[in-house]
């Protein structure tokens, strides 16, 4: 076994009749999942997808997304799973940046795909899930119905020639410039990361994982990858927007593992009826994406005393860095633990000196889980993925500030960039600023994150209008953001200003903006009540 799909196939050979995936009322056994994936792989090869070709998957959290992932790997391709709520501008950018040879989507997203298509030669093939009579035609592209693509039968894997150094995925994450960046993720690194996490979580075939996180988000994606590797079952939900049915699902499916982000936990703890839900099957809860507030950890411990809580920290560039053993959660609830198995970490200052206990510096990661770099971004790759202490190796400079205590436990101090973590998602202020400034009447805009009990960080925008009498009002700006940004990136707070504070070199003074927020009463910053 040396490729991701080989692990999945071995599990299916061992337990073909076991439930691999539960989506709504539909259950997929391992045998059914692998058979459908093989059929898709054959169609992709017949349609011209070759080793190393990127195939974009623009679907929601659904079985077809998982089948697409496995089928693309079996065809020798590289999967690029995109958020189903993505807007046309970003979709067009990623299709162009990745050079996708094919796109898998559904007819309900046709308008977004059509808007993203203008002036692009790729991809040359589109697979459409949905009613065939509604499949649109696109210039220079072959449109194929999903059901037709799954008609080819056979039992062997279509593409045996790949090796574990080949890319398995491009995982796009928000960049500080406003444009997404694709993290190049080889089979070997993804397998190393998944095996390490499986080890410290103690996963077993009897585990049932409830995944409410998007598969475009590496935290959500790996729930499926790991479960297919160790032979568990994934209950896949479309989102965590409505928490009540999710809580009921835990008892219905006898869920043992529940990965969350702080927003999910805050929504749970805000309910007054938590006592009516049955959590007796639950064995562990994990968190990453942003640190859990200590008070939330204490309340969760009181609510679920029998459940192990794993506080973790990770980056898409290496998947996971560290975890706090559950037996340490009461002693040091603000820590994210020590390096996970087969991973080494340390903290450096700006000169490269390794720092001791209590000193704050940049976290550096060494291990097989470190990915290859950023697609089409050699300069950025060289800044973040640097030569290590040993010849020929690469280590990852996280950009995040940490400190370590005397016993080697890590504590997150702050981000080294201006990225916002909202609902567990990385959000680029620059991307939102670009969208705002594209609206006529907006002269300047600045975006920053502010602490929020539900969202981790809520997005606040400061807007300077042109003052010509036809300036957009808050309602128009909000509507514009909802048209052009994913729901998690739509600002929650709006503040109009006569001018943005600037530093001596002319840049927006974000410290002054933060002080402006802190010096005004909460009511002075109007919340977006229609925030999705």
ZAMARGU-4260 file (C-alpha; in steps of 0.2 Angstrom, whole numbers, plus 5000, padded with zeros to 4 digits):
<rodrens>
0) 5000/5000/5000 | 5008/5016/4995 | 4994/5027/4988 | 4978/5034/4997 | 4966/5024/4986
5) 4976/5007/4990 | 4971/5010/5008 | 4953/5013/5003 | 4953/4997/4992 | 4960/4986/5005
10) 4947/4992/5018 | 4933/4988/5005 | 4941/4971/5002 | 4941/4967/5020 | 4923/4974/5024
15) 4914/4976/5007 | 4896/4976/5016 | 4900/4988/5030 | 4893/5006/5029 | 4907/5017/5024
20) 4897/5033/5021 | 4880/5039/5027 | 4872/5055/5018 | 4855/5059/5023 | 4844/5044/5021
25) 4857/5035/5009 | 4870/5023/5015 | 4885/5018/5005 | 4894/5002/5009 | 4913/5001/5006
30) 4909/4989/4991 | 4897/5001/4983 | 4908/5016/4986 | 4924/5008/4978 | 4914/5001/4964
35) 4906/5018/4959 | 4924/5026/4961 | 4931/5013/4949 | 4917/5017/4936 | 4921/5035/4938
40) 4940/5033/4936 | 4937/5023/4920 | 4926/5037/4913 | 4939/5050/4917 | 4953/5040/4909
45) 4942/5038/4893 | 4938/5057/4893 | 4957/5061/4893 | 4962/5063/4911 | 4980/5057/4913
50) 4992/5055/4927 | 4995/5071/4936 | 4980/5080/4929 | 4970/5091/4941 | 4952/5088/4942
55) 4941/5101/4951 | 4926/5095/4961 | 4913/5109/4964 | 4900/5100/4974 | 4893/5101/4992
60) 4896/5089/5006 | 4888/5073/4998 | 4892/5056/4993 | 4897/5061/4975 | 4911/5072/4982
65) 4919/5057/4990 | 4916/5046/4975 | 4924/5060/4965 | 4939/5061/4976 | 4943/5042/4976
70) 4939/5041/4957 | 4951/5055/4953 | 4965/5046/4963 | 4961/5029/4954 | 4963/5038/4937
75) 4980/5045/4942 | 4974/5062/4944 | 4975/5076/4957 | 4958/5081/4966 | 4954/5099/4969
80) 4939/5100/4981 | 4931/5117/4981 | 4918/5124/4993 | 4901/5122/4986 | 4896/5140/4991
85) 4911/5147/4981 | 4907/5162/4970 | 4911/5163/4951 | 4926/5175/4953 | 4936/5163/4964
90) 4930/5148/4955 | 4937/5155/4939 | 4953/5160/4947 | 4956/5142/4954 | 4951/5133/4938
95) 4964/5144/4929 | 4977/5143/4942 | 4976/5124/4944 | 4975/5121/4925 | 4961/5109/4929
100) 4958/5096/4915 | 4941/5092/4921 | 4927/5099/4932 | 4914/5089/4942 | 4899/5099/4947
105) 4880/5099/4947 | 4867/5108/4936 | 4861/5118/4951 | 4878/5127/4951 | 4877/5130/4932
110) 4875/5149/4933 | 4891/5150/4944 | 4901/5139/4932 | 4895/5149/4917 | 4900/5166/4925
115) 4917/5158/4929 | 4920/5151/4912 | 4922/5167/4902 | 4938/5168/4892 | 4945/5151/4899
120) 4951/5136/4888 | 4951/5124/4903 | 4944/5112/4909 | 4940/5103/4893 | 4928/5091/4901
125) 4913/5094/4913 | 4904/5080/4922 | 4886/5086/4928 | 4876/5078/4942 | 4858/5081/4940
130) 4844/5082/4927 | 4852/5079/4910 | 4839/5090/4901 | 4846/5105/4911 | 4865/5102/4907
135) 4871/5118/4899 | 4883/5118/4884 | 4899/5127/4886 | 4911/5132/4872 | 4926/5121/4869
140) 4921/5109/4883 | 4913/5092/4883 | 4898/5090/4894 | 4895/5073/4902 | 4881/5067/4913
145) 4886/5060/4930 | 4875/5044/4928 | 4883/5041/4911 | 4900/5042/4918 | 4896/5029/4931
150) 4891/5016/4917 | 4908/5009/4914 | 4911/4993/4924 | 4926/4983/4929 | 4936/4977/4944
155) 4954/4982/4942 | 4961/4999/4947 | 4963/5010/4931 | 4979/5018/4935 | 4993/5008/4943
160) 5008/5018/4938 | 5008/5032/4951 | 5020/5033/4965 | 5018/5041/4983 | 5028/5056/4978
165) 5015/5061/4965 | 5002/5074/4971 | 4985/5067/4977 | 4977/5084/4980 | 4978/5103/4978
170) 4970/5110/4994 | 4966/5129/4991 | 4967/5140/5006 | 4965/5159/5007 | 4980/5169/5005
175) 4986/5185/5012 | 4986/5193/4995 | 4967/5189/4993 | 4970/5176/4980 | 4968/5157/4985
180) 4984/5147/4986 | 4985/5129/4982 | 4994/5118/4994 | 5003/5104/4985 | 4999/5088/4994
185) 5008/5071/4989 | 5001/5054/4993 | 5015/5051/5005 | 5013/5067/5015 | 4994/5064/5017
190) 4996/5046/5022 | 5009/5051/5035 | 4998/5064/5042 | 4982/5053/5042 | 4991/5038/5050
195) 4998/5049/5064 | 4981/5057/5068 | 4973/5039/5068 | 4987/5034/5080 | 4984/5047/5093
200) 4965/5047/5092 | 4965/5028/5094 | 4953/5026/5079 | 4946/5008/5076 | 4934/5000/5064
205) 4920/5003/5076 | 4921/5022/5076 | 4907/5032/5068 | 4913/5050/5063 | 4900/5064/5062
210) 4907/5076/5050 | 4898/5093/5048 | 4914/5102/5041 | 4916/5106/5022 | 4926/5093/5012
215) 4935/5108/5004 | 4942/5112/5022 | 4957/5100/5026 | 4950/5096/5043 | 4933/5090/5036
220) 4942/5081/5021 | 4953/5071/5032 | 4938/5064/5042 | 4934/5055/5027 | 4951/5050/5022
225) 4956/5043/5039 | 4939/5034/5041 | 4942/5025/5024 | 4959/5021/5030 | 4955/5013/5046
230) 4938/5006/5041 | 4926/5017/5051 | 4910/5025/5045 | 4907/5043/5041 | 4891/5052/5044
235) 4892/5067/5032 | 4881/5082/5035 | 4880/5097/5023 | 4884/5110/5036 | 4882/5115/5055
240) 4870/5129/5052 | 4856/5120/5061 | 4863/5112/5076 | 4848/5103/5083 | 4847/5089/5069
245) 4866/5087/5071 | 4864/5083/5090 | 4850/5071/5086 | 4861/5062/5073 | 4874/5058/5087
250) 4862/5046/5095 | 4853/5040/5079 | 4870/5034/5071 | 4879/5030/5088 | 4892/5042/5084
255) 4909/5040/5093 | 4919/5054/5086 | 4914/5072/5083 | 4926/5085/5075 | 4921/5103/5079
260) 4927/5120/5077 | 4924/5133/5091 | 4908/5140/5082 | 4900/5122/5083 | 4904/5121/5101
265) 4898/5138/5105 | 4882/5134/5096 | 4880/5118/5107 | 4884/5127/5123 | 4872/5141/5120
270) 4857/5129/5120 | 4847/5126/5136 | 4841/5109/5131 | 4857/5100/5130 | 4852/5088/5143
275) 4839/5080/5132 | 4851/5073/5119 | 4859/5056/5121 | 4878/5057/5120 | 4882/5040/5127
280) 4890/5033/5112 | 4902/5048/5110 | 4920/5043/5114 | 4930/5059/5108 | 4928/5077/5102
285) 4942/5085/5093 | 4945/5104/5089 | 4956/5113/5078 | 4955/5128/5066 | 4956/5140/5081
290) 4959/5138/5100 | 4944/5134/5111 | 4940/5147/5124 | 4945/5139/5141 | 4928/5142/5148
295) 4920/5132/5134 | 4932/5118/5137 | 4927/5118/5156 | 4908/5118/5151 | 4910/5104/5139
300) 4920/5094/5152 | 4905/5096/5164 | 4892/5092/5150 | 4901/5076/5144 | 4913/5070/5158
305) 4915/5053/5149 | 4921/5060/5132 | 4939/5063/5128 | 4943/5081/5122 | 4958/5083/5110
310) 4963/5101/5108 | 4974/5102/5092 | 4983/5114/5080 | 4987/5112/5062 | 4990/5120/5045
315) 4985/5115/5028 | 5003/5115/5024 | 5006/5100/5035 | 4989/5095/5040 | 4992/5093/5059
320) 5006/5099/5070 | 5001/5095/5088 | 4988/5088/5100 | 4985/5089/5119 | 4982/5072/5127
325) 4965/5072/5135 | 4972/5068/5152 | 4980/5086/5151 | 4965/5096/5147 | 4960/5100/5165
330) 4978/5104/5169 | 4983/5115/5154 | 4967/5119/5145 | 4975/5134/5135 | 4988/5122/5128
335) 4987/5114/5111 | 4999/5100/5117 | 5015/5093/5110 | 5020/5087/5092 | 5010/5073/5085
340) 5018/5056/5082 | 5032/5056/5068 | 5033/5075/5069 | 5045/5087/5077 | 5043/5106/5081
345) 5053/5120/5089 | 5051/5139/5090 | 5063/5151/5082 | 5066/5170/5083 | 5069/5181/5068
350) 5088/5177/5067 | 5085/5158/5067 | 5089/5155/5085 | 5080/5141/5094 | 5071/5148/5109
355) 5068/5141/5126 | 5054/5139/5138 | 5043/5155/5139 | 5050/5164/5124 | 5039/5169/5110
360) 5044/5165/5092 | 5039/5157/5076 | 5033/5138/5076 | 5043/5127/5064 | 5038/5110/5059
365) 5048/5095/5053 | 5041/5079/5047 | 5034/5068/5033 | 5018/5077/5035 | 5025/5093/5028
370) 5018/5096/5011 | 5027/5101/4995 | 5024/5119/4994 | 5012/5131/4984 | 5006/5128/4967
375) 5012/5141/4954 | 5020/5151/4968 | 5039/5147/4969 | 5043/5163/4979 | 5030/5160/4992
380) 5035/5142/4993 | 5053/5147/4996 | 5048/5159/5010 | 5038/5146/5020 | 5046/5129/5015
385) 5064/5131/5019 | 5080/5120/5020 | 5081/5111/5036 | 5096/5106/5047 | 5099/5090/5037
390) 5104/5089/5019 | 5090/5088/5007 | 5075/5090/5019 | 5062/5104/5020 | 5054/5111/5035
395) 5039/5122/5037 | 5039/5139/5044 | 5021/5142/5051 | 5021/5161/5052 | 5012/5159/5069
400) 5018/5164/5086 | 5020/5152/5099 | 5028/5149/5116 | 5033/5132/5125 | 5033/5129/5143
405) 5046/5119/5154 | 5038/5103/5150 | 5037/5105/5131 | 5019/5110/5129 | 5014/5123/5116
410) 5004/5138/5117 | 4997/5148/5103 | 5001/5167/5105 | 4995/5175/5088 | 4995/5174/5070
415) 5010/5181/5061 | 4999/5187/5047 | 4982/5196/5046 | 4972/5181/5042 | 4955/5179/5051
420) 4949/5163/5057 | 4930/5163/5056 | 4919/5148/5059 | 4935/5138/5058 | 4939/5144/5040
425) 4954/5155/5035 | 4948/5171/5028 | 4958/5184/5019 | 4955/5202/5023 | 4962/5207/5007
430) 4949/5196/4997 | 4935/5205/5006 | 4943/5222/5004 | 4944/5219/4985 | 4926/5214/4984
435) 4921/5230/4994 | 4931/5241/4983 | 4923/5234/4967 | 4906/5242/4973 | 4904/5259/4965
440) 4904/5272/4979 | 4916/5263/4990 | 4933/5273/4990 | 4942/5263/5003 | 4939/5248/5015
445) 4948/5239/5028 | 4944/5222/5036 | 4949/5214/5053 | 4944/5200/5064 | 4937/5203/5082
450) 4934/5191/5095 | 4917/5183/5095 | 4910/5169/5106 | 4901/5160/5092 | 4912/5163/5077
455) 4929/5163/5085 | 4933/5179/5075 | 4919/5189/5068 | 4923/5200/5052 | 4922/5219/5054
460) 4923/5231/5040 | 4927/5249/5040 | 4921/5258/5024 | 4925/5275/5017 | 4913/5281/5004
465) 4916/5293/4989 | 4904/5306/4997 | 4896/5310/4980 | 4878/5308/4986 | 4875/5291/4978
470) 4885/5281/4991 | 4879/5263/4995 | 4871/5261/5012 | 4875/5246/5023 | 4861/5235/5016
475) 4868/5237/4998 | 4885/5233/5004 | 4879/5218/5014 | 4870/5212/4999 | 4885/5214/4987
480) 4896/5204/4999 | 4883/5190/5000 | 4883/5189/4981 | 4902/5189/4979 | 4909/5180/4995
485) 4906/5163/5003 | 4894/5164/5018 | 4908/5162/5031 | 4917/5177/5023 | 4902/5189/5024
490) 4906/5203/5037 | 4896/5203/5053 | 4900/5221/5058 | 4900/5237/5047 | 4907/5254/5052
495) 4907/5269/5041 | 4922/5282/5043 | 4927/5298/5035 | 4944/5291/5033 | 4955/5276/5037
500) 4969/5279/5049 | 4986/5277/5041 | 5004/5274/5046 | 5018/5285/5041 | 5021/5275/5025
505) 5003/5276/5020 | 4997/5259/5025 | 4981/5256/5034 | 4985/5257/5053 | 4976/5241/5059
510) 4981/5244/5077 | 4972/5261/5077 | 4957/5252/5070 | 4958/5239/5084 | 4959/5254/5096
515) 4944/5262/5088 | 4934/5246/5090 | 4939/5244/5109 | 4936/5263/5113 | 4918/5263/5107
520) 4903/5254/5116 | 4897/5238/5107 | 4881/5246/5101 | 4891/5259/5091 | 4897/5245/5079
525) 4881/5239/5071 | 4879/5220/5069 | 4873/5212/5053 | 4857/5204/5059 | 4856/5195/5042
530) 4873/5187/5043 | 4871/5169/5035
</rodrens>
